[in-house]
Amino acid sequence: MSVPQYRKAAALALVAGLGLSLTACSTKSDDTTSDAGGKVTITVDCQPVGSQKELLKNWNDDVVEFQRQNPNIVIKSVSVGEQCNNPPDFTARLAGGTVTDVFYGYMTDLQQVLDSGQAMDITQYATKDTVPTWDSVDPALKEVFTDGGKLYAVPVKNYSMGLVYNKVLFQQAGLDVNNPPKTWGEVRDAAKKISALGNGIAGYAEYSAGNTGGWHFTSLLYSQGGQVLTPDGKKADFNNAMGKQVLQSLKDMRYGDNSMGARQLLQWGDLLTNAGAGKVGMFVGAPDATQAIVSQFQGKFQDWAMGPLPGQDGPAKATLGGGEGYFFKKGLSPEQVKAGLKWIAYQKLTPGKGQFDYVRAKPQNYPVGLPQPLLFANGSEAQKQELELRKANANVDTANFAIFEANPVPIKGEPRNAQAIYAVLDAVMSGVLTNPNANIDALLKTAEDKVNKLLAES
């Protein structure tokens, strides 16, 4: 899960009221078929919400231009508020049958989408004819949305996690902005110095609700060299020394050092709201976390930098990677599937257009130059074009991500049934961050039993 524009990838409490109700997003057959004039209509979700004025205008402008170029296609945009940032909302919409024709989901959502019976096999339609850059899209990202040799979604974002930090607070605390913490021990030391600045500043902030706590527990466990599930995916594998180390470190910072702030049970929007207000020294996130801090939470590009995910006693053994894509609702006509693919290609997979329209983004106070999303295979034609455009229009100091890019950490994917597992692990994270007397062994054992039951039932 990243930050959605982008999640990843994340509940946007500030804008939840702008989303449509579950029932309001259901689609009717007479709205999604070819009309008498031969036009094909499709509904697409995750239109930016009203508070994201420039992003919303960009989206709407893209719809107009796309429809001008494709006069036989009508795009009906749907803003669903929290659904695109909050896994439980997505699950509710999926269970209620209210997803749009072309609907957004995380890479971790494939199994539950398949289980719902609402996903359409789009293998035969995803070609260079519908997506001109298809051959350039990283095969590993396509594989994430493939099951049994069948493709069910098109990847549109990806990410990997690192340590995001506030340079202003680093300087005020006497820390070197060009030498971020490399180990969790160094993170703890830096967090104490930053929190000592007072004024409600958390030296280090962490998630513990809305599935985001389990998401981050997974990333921290990966940094230790651990894994959430056994290699065969049939049993939990976090109730061990590495899982205990993750939780003990957080408990020590929260209650031993008082360096994580008093308010806990944070979800995606909560933490980034605090970060945008200059109240967070460090947190684990993807490069586009800085994008969200600026575009949605009134922060400043120049305040933020990023280093690789810390490890226990040295470099991290691995870091969490993931992303999202667009699924197609079962029952669509071939014409609708092709129309949806053409729209995704225009909006998400064409250098110079949509999310890659860096010329447009540059003067809009929207970051250009982040090492993300890296959708195209290295050396491919689309990758070369995207990189050239990104460098030519960069409006953020790429040096702020130089340490992150120069010290890559091996990327490990999210576990099977990730969202359901993250929901279980939220209780582990919230336990150590809200209860000074939390029993780490008991928390892990309870979570282990629940995950094993979940896996057995699935």
Secondary structure, DSSP 8 states (H G I E B T S, - for coil): ------------GGGGGGS--TGGG---GGGSS--TTS-EEEEEE----TT-HHHHHHHHHHHHHHHHH-TTEEEEEE--GGGGT-HHHHHHHHHTT---SEEEEEGGGHHHHHHHT-B---TTT-STTT-TTGGGB-HHHHHHTEETTEE-EEEEEEEE-EEEEEHHHHHHTT--TTS---BHHHHHHHHHHHHTT-TT-BSS----STTHHHHHHHHHHHHHT--SB-TTSSSB--SSHHHHHHHHHHHIIIIIS--S-S-----HHHHHHHHHTT-BSEEEE-THHHHHHHHTT---GGGEEEEE-BBSSSB-S-EEEEEEEEEEBTT--HHHHHHHHHHHHHHHSSTTSGGG-HHHHGGGT-----S----B-TTSHHHHHHHHHHHHT--S-GGGGHHHHHS---EE---TTHHHHHHHHHHHHHHHHH-TT--HHHHHHHHHHHHHHHHHH-
